[in-house]
Amino acid sequence: MQNRIKLYYFAPHPIQYNIGIFKKLEKSNDIDFKVIFEDDMGVKPVYVKEFKKEIKWDIDLLSGYKYQFLKNYSLNNTGGFFGRINPNIISILFKNRPNVIILHGYVYLSDWMVLFISKILKIKIIFRGEATLRATENTPTLKQKLKKLFLNYWLKACDTVMYSCSGNKEYWKYYGVNESKLVSLPCAVDNIFFQNENKKYVKIKDSIKEQLNIDNDDFIVLFSARFTSRKRPLDLIRAISKIDHSNIIILFVGDGLERKNMEDEVKKHNIKAIFTGFINQTEISKYYTISDLDIVISDYDPSPKAMNEAMNFKLPIIVTDIVGTANDLVEDGENGFIVKVGDIDLISQKIDFLNKNRGIAKEMGKESLKIVNEWTFEKDVYWIEEAVKYVMEKK
């Protein structure tokens, strides 16, 4: 036990998609693991402006691993550079002296505090993030120039950088990270949980449809996301308006500022649609179970975990090429289709094809399951352990 490497993971707040990784790291034979949370957002209700209400995750975010919450002195914990102000970081690092830290993000003051103190104490630094290129990187604006300057410094200061998908890898390479310094950290969700949920709900699939007034012959197109312009929900509605949609229904799971515009557009084109509002983690699986197709057509989306979730329910995917995980999780023509952002005609054609060829849609969904089964928490932990070994051996 004395030879175990002390690893601290600094996280802005509890995020449901990381909990499975934390639990598995806790069981590592080689690592003494602890999470340091800079805010308790997620375990207490927080106001989400897109939903116009407070939400709180209805799953346990804190069991199965060691953690500590720091007092956040920020007046606004929902965003901005001063969204995390945690002076206790200084005493924690000086007193406990972990061998390695993992930093999740560089946008907060506290992230920079961790970086600077770790460099002073010669603590090894692993960095992870999920950003992707936005086609604005080469614009000659002051903001972009400053970003490149600071991010270049940040990445050089880290001992290794973990990437979540091919899009994220290209992002880090653009900002100067050498291939030899990059380590994979696959974008994953709790596959076992969602596949067990599917087995549970598939038995009552017809009953769920009946409760929602959905005909058994309806082709259910799922759009699960915040209703923002970036997610482009209106593109989906307009795409469906171009084809025979008499037996198509859109299942809008979520909420947001675009909802009124979406409702107006659905009414304008006489499209069948259901707006569920915000659905929490313990309930969302039943909507995946009854769906026939999942849509992710954002104009920026580094690693939408809802797409991983949908694939666990054997759903084919239509995804835009700008989505970070598009080329990792979707094989065009095999388990779905990759389209250009805003190509409403092509989105329309692909939905029409899958609606009229439901046997092919089901076969594509089976391929989705095979692909997502390779993106697991187990692989995440394996690569984190490899990253830890790498930085510990680094001079």
Secondary structure, DSSP 8 states (H G I E B T S, - for coil): -TT-EEEEEEESS--HHHHHHHHHHHT-SSEEEEEEES--BTTB-EEETTTTEEE---S--STTS-EEE-----S-TTSSGGG---THHHHHHHHH--SEEEEE-SSSHHHHHHHHHHHHTT-EEEEE------S-TT---HHHHHHHHHHHHHHHHSSEEEESSHHHHHHHHHTT--GGGEEE------HHHHHHHHHHHHTTHHHHHHHTT--TT-EEEEEES---GGG-HHHHHHHHHTS--TTEEEEEEB--TTHHHHHHHHHHTT-EEEEEE---TTTTHHHHHH-SEEEE--SS-S--HHHHHHHTTT--EEEETTSTTHHHH--BTTTEEEE-TT-HHHHHHHHHHHHH-HHHHHHHHHHHHHHHTTS-HHHHHHHHHHHHHHHHH--
